[in-house]
Amino acid sequence: MLALYTVAAHRPPRIAVVCAACAVAVRDYGGLVGHSPSMAVVLGQALLYCSVLVRFGTLTGTPPNSPADCVRSRPSGPGVRSPTSVGGSRGSCTTCSPTTCR
């Protein structure tokens, strides 16, 4: 469950939904092999838990192209010049547009 939440928080929703479908399949397989008396309950719990995890993960995740991504993608070190000292260029920020990268 923690892995699904982490994927939902750090990846696009379409990838999180694929991971949730895999988690639902694993839980349902466990219900089939374990001879659960009520497969409807097993299926309902699997769908509910995974959908809640994906929803909360996508709400708390960092949106793509945020300024935080830009800061992480900039090179740093003793020989690296600041982005403003390179004739107005914005450095090597490849994850966002120059207007959002400061």
Backbone torsions as a table, in degrees:
resi	resn	phi	psi	omega
1	MET	NA	-39.7	178.4
2	LEU	-65.0	-37.3	178.8
3	ALA	-64.0	-42.0	178.8
4	LEU	-64.3	-41.9	177.4
5	TYR	-62.2	-42.2	-179.9
6	THR	-64.7	-42.7	177.4
7	VAL	-62.3	-43.3	-178.9
8	ALA	-65.6	-31.1	-178.7
9	ALA	-78.9	-26.0	-172.9
10	HIS	-115.4	-4.4	-178.8
11	ARG	-125.0	164.8	177.9
12	PRO	-62.7	155.3	-177.6
13	PRO	-57.8	-33.5	-178.7
14	ARG	-64.5	-35.1	176.9
15	ILE	-71.8	-39.0	179.0
16	ALA	-64.3	-36.6	179.2
17	VAL	-67.4	-38.6	177.3
18	VAL	-63.6	-43.5	177.6
19	CYS	-64.4	-37.9	177.8
20	ALA	-65.3	-38.7	177.6
21	ALA	-63.3	-39.1	176.0
22	CYS	-64.6	-40.9	179.4
23	ALA	-65.9	-39.1	176.8
24	VAL	-63.9	-41.6	179.4
25	ALA	-63.3	-40.1	179.2
26	VAL	-65.9	-43.4	179.1
27	ARG	-65.0	-39.1	179.2
28	ASP	-67.9	-39.1	176.3
29	TYR	-61.7	-40.1	176.2
30	GLY	-62.4	-37.3	177.2
31	GLY	-68.4	-36.2	178.2
32	LEU	-69.9	-45.4	-178.4
33	VAL	-69.3	-35.2	-178.8
34	GLY	-80.6	2.2	179.6
35	HIS	52.5	52.5	177.9
36	SER	-64.8	136.6	-178.8
37	PRO	-68.0	-24.5	-178.8
38	SER	-131.3	96.2	179.2
39	MET	-69.1	-24.1	178.3
40	ALA	-64.5	-38.4	178.5
41	VAL	-67.9	-42.8	179.3
42	VAL	-61.5	-46.5	179.7
43	LEU	-64.8	-43.5	179.5
44	GLY	-62.4	-43.8	178.6
45	GLN	-64.5	-42.8	-179.2
46	ALA	-61.5	-46.1	179.6
47	LEU	-65.8	-43.3	-178.5
48	LEU	-65.5	-50.1	-177.5
49	TYR	-61.7	-45.5	-177.8
50	CYS	-68.1	-38.6	179.4
51	SER	-67.4	-37.6	177.8
52	VAL	-66.4	-42.7	179.2
53	LEU	-63.5	-42.1	178.9
54	VAL	-65.7	-42.1	-179.0
55	ARG	-62.9	-49.4	-179.6
56	PHE	-67.9	-34.8	177.9
57	GLY	-64.7	-41.3	179.4
58	THR	-71.7	-28.5	177.5
59	LEU	-71.5	-35.0	-175.9
60	THR	-93.9	-7.8	-177.1
61	GLY	-71.7	160.5	176.7
62	THR	-78.6	126.3	179.0
63	PRO	-66.2	147.5	178.1
64	PRO	-65.7	151.9	-180.0
65	ASN	62.9	32.3	176.3
66	SER	-84.7	160.4	178.1
67	PRO	-58.2	-27.6	177.9
68	ALA	-63.8	-36.7	176.7
69	ASP	-65.3	-37.5	-178.6
70	CYS	-65.3	-42.7	-178.6
71	VAL	-64.1	-40.4	-179.1
72	ARG	-68.5	-27.9	-175.4
73	SER	-86.5	-9.3	179.6
74	ARG	-75.4	139.9	175.4
75	PRO	-72.6	150.6	178.1
76	SER	-138.8	159.0	178.7
77	GLY	145.9	177.2	-175.3
78	PRO	-67.5	-31.2	-176.2
79	GLY	-95.1	4.3	-175.6
80	VAL	-95.6	129.9	179.1
81	ARG	-85.8	153.0	179.3
82	SER	-69.1	153.4	-178.1
83	PRO	-59.4	-31.1	-178.1
84	THR	-77.9	-17.7	-178.4
85	SER	-89.1	3.4	-177.2
86	VAL	-105.9	47.1	175.6
87	GLY	65.1	35.5	176.6
88	GLY	88.1	-4.6	178.7
89	SER	-74.7	165.3	-176.2
90	ARG	-103.6	23.6	177.0
91	GLY	77.0	-151.1	-175.5
92	SER	-105.6	35.2	-179.8
93	CYS	-72.2	109.9	-175.5
94	THR	-107.1	-4.4	-174.1
95	THR	-98.5	-5.2	-178.5
96	CYS	-149.6	176.0	179.4
97	SER	-81.7	157.9	-180.0
98	PRO	-61.1	-22.8	-179.0
99	THR	-75.3	-28.1	-179.1
100	THR	-93.5	-17.1	-178.4
101	CYS	-92.2	117.1	-178.3
102	ARG	-116.2	NA	NA
